[in-house]
Amino acid sequence: MAGERWAPRESWRVRLGSGLRAYGLIVAMWVRSTMAYRASFAMTTIGTFTACALDFVAILLMFSHVDSLGGYALPEVAFLYGTSSTAFGLADLLIGSMDRLGRRVRDGTLDSLLVRPVPILAQVAADRFAPRRLGRILQGALVLGFALVALDIDWTLVRVLMVPVMIVSGTAIFAAVFVAGAAFQFWAQDAAEVQNAFTYGGTTLLQYPPSLFAKDLVRGVTFVVPLAFVNWFPALYVLGREVPLGLPEVVVFLPPVVAGVCCAAAGAAWRVGLRSYRSTGS
Amino acid sequence: MRLYAVVAAGGFRRYATYRVATFAGIFANTVFGFILAYTYIALWDERPGLGGYDQAQALTYVWLGQALLMTCAMLGGSFQDELIERIRTGDIAVDLYRPADLQLWWLAGDLGRAAFHLLGRGIVPMVLGALAFDLALPSNPLVWSAFLLSVLLAVVVSFAIRYLVALSAFWLMDGAGVGQMAMLTGMFFSGQLLPLTLFPGALGTVAQALPWSSMLQIPVDVLLGKHTGWGLVQAYGFQAGWAVALLALGRALQGVATRRVVVQGG
């Protein structure tokens, strides 16, 4: 990283602090620029909200024909939907612009970020920060709210705590996928859709019960890309259902650990990717 | 005519250049195909024969949806963004000087793009879907040709809608809002989220009468052999009717727009 060359003895604490500060400044800049056109902001936020809401309308239409999907009733599917959608929406708001990295590598505009004395990851993550993405979070939160009201659950303290914990760790896991996907773009510049398959595809997958999917697919999102920890495992605990694949009960409490490991791995992938970057020369 | 053939070939070649993007797109379409296929299996396990489809037909619907997603540009984009940009910057004035019809020029390019996306991003996910699931694919080549004609009409309807969206930039200067609305209606009313035959009551009737049903619901039903004989002619008539009406509307709107065009900074 360019910053390392200038100040190799900076501790990770200082770098994290300066990264977060830079991120905050760039985000504030984009928020100000968005708010210059308030009507446009309102319309695009409502648009994002509606786009996401239509996904749930499709699920409602399904449930107008059936009482359960894969053995799960509507409030249970809504719970999975709400948790997955909210976590993904938060990650998308915070660093959803990472998928533009491929384009920056391709057209050489990444160079302009490299010459600034600010961590590249913070710059790329905050680039084109889009407050309209609040629409997705709002929609996810509303569905989650509906689920929490409609579910018939024996709420214990652990179950109650599980909901915010899974939202926060889920956000971190999705964020790690965004960063790892962006790291991949350093090599395959044109492959933003691969990243979409894991992010948008991932959240779509998690909106449905694991009982719908083939065992190998569930294994894949448990052991390879651990999306199952975003909501499936902790949600199954809240809903009082059995953990799939015969895994031990303890996996339901692992989301924060998995989130930490994912973020560390994504950070390492990012550093390797950035080091391999060669400018276009144009 | 030769000119438009060249433009169409250019549209094809242009998208064929992005090989990595095509592979990445195939991957994404396949992943979504798998997710949707499993949800449809759960749905049709509960209610066999739902919406007039058996499970194999429902799964065929899923994979055709993925194959036609880019072909019919159901998320909008492609030439639409480019045309909006040209209107916004005033480059459109140059296009109007060209000895070619503006609408036909963009249509030709879009047909080339659609042909590439059908081959590049349609066939592989379809084959992978057929390997992994039991699909109801016809063996009669005539049904396949009937399907391809329906897809052609679908692309023209899709183009006509996106052309109208792009022209709105003459008045709004920024087509993003209209584009987003068009994407929403396109996703929902083409049947991409759920077959239109599953929409209840009046919503279902309206959805099937709107132009977007030409973009997925009708081509799928043609391939599944739901429209034969006179019914097939009617299905084509529906698609062609919307295509002609929307293209005519686009032409009229273009006439009004070019009379009042003010070139930025010109």
Boltz contact constraints between the chains, C-beta under 6 A:
constraints:
  - contact:
      token1: [A, 43]
      token2: [B, 177]
      max_distance: 6.0
  - contact:
      token1: [A, 47]
      token2: [B, 180]
      max_distance: 6.0
  - contact:
      token1: [A, 50]
      token2: [B, 184]
      max_distance: 6.0
  - contact:
      token1: [A, 51]
      token2: [B, 184]
      max_distance: 6.0
  - contact:
      token1: [A, 54]
      token2: [B, 188]
      max_distance: 6.0
  - contact:
      token1: [A, 58]
      token2: [B, 193]
      max_distance: 6.0
  - contact:
      token1: [A, 58]
      token2: [B, 194]
      max_distance: 6.0
  - contact:
      token1: [A, 61]
      token2: [B, 194]
      max_distance: 6.0
  - contact:
      token1: [A, 62]
      token2: [B, 43]
      max_distance: 6.0
  - contact:
      token1: [A, 64]
      token2: [B, 200]
      max_distance: 6.0
  - contact:
      token1: [A, 65]
      token2: [B, 47]
      max_distance: 6.0
  - contact:
      token1: [A, 65]
      token2: [B, 50]
      max_distance: 6.0
  - contact:
      token1: [A, 66]
      token2: [B, 46]
      max_distance: 6.0
  - contact:
      token1: [A, 66]
      token2: [B, 47]
      max_distance: 6.0
  - contact:
      token1: [A, 69]
      token2: [B, 42]
      max_distance: 6.0
  - contact:
      token1: [A, 70]
      token2: [B, 42]
      max_distance: 6.0
  - contact:
      token1: [A, 188]
      token2: [B, 20]
      max_distance: 6.0
  - contact:
      token1: [A, 190]
      token2: [B, 18]
      max_distance: 6.0
  - contact:
      token1: [A, 190]
      token2: [B, 20]
      max_distance: 6.0
  - contact:
      token1: [A, 190]
      token2: [B, 21]
      max_distance: 6.0
  - contact:
      token1: [A, 191]
      token2: [B, 20]
      max_distance: 6.0
  - contact:
      token1: [A, 191]
      token2: [B, 24]
      max_distance: 6.0
  - contact:
      token1: [A, 193]
      token2: [B, 24]
      max_distance: 6.0
  - contact:
      token1: [A, 193]
      token2: [B, 25]
      max_distance: 6.0
  - contact:
      token1: [A, 193]
      token2: [B, 28]
      max_distance: 6.0
  - contact:
      token1: [A, 194]
      token2: [B, 24]
      max_distance: 6.0
  - contact:
      token1: [A, 194]
      token2: [B, 27]
      max_distance: 6.0
  - contact:
      token1: [A, 196]
      token2: [B, 28]
      max_distance: 6.0
  - contact:
      token1: [A, 197]
      token2: [B, 27]
      max_distance: 6.0
  - contact:
      token1: [A, 197]
      token2: [B, 28]
      max_distance: 6.0
  - contact:
      token1: [A, 197]
      token2: [B, 31]
      max_distance: 6.0
  - contact:
      token1: [A, 201]
      token2: [B, 31]
      max_distance: 6.0
  - contact:
      token1: [A, 201]
      token2: [B, 32]
      max_distance: 6.0
  - contact:
      token1: [A, 204]
      token2: [B, 35]
      max_distance: 6.0
  - contact:
      token1: [A, 205]
      token2: [B, 35]
      max_distance: 6.0
  - contact:
      token1: [A, 208]
      token2: [B, 39]
      max_distance: 6.0
  - contact:
      token1: [A, 212]
      token2: [B, 38]
      max_distance: 6.0
  - contact:
      token1: [A, 212]
      token2: [B, 42]
      max_distance: 6.0
  - contact:
      token1: [A, 213]
      token2: [B, 38]
      max_distance: 6.0
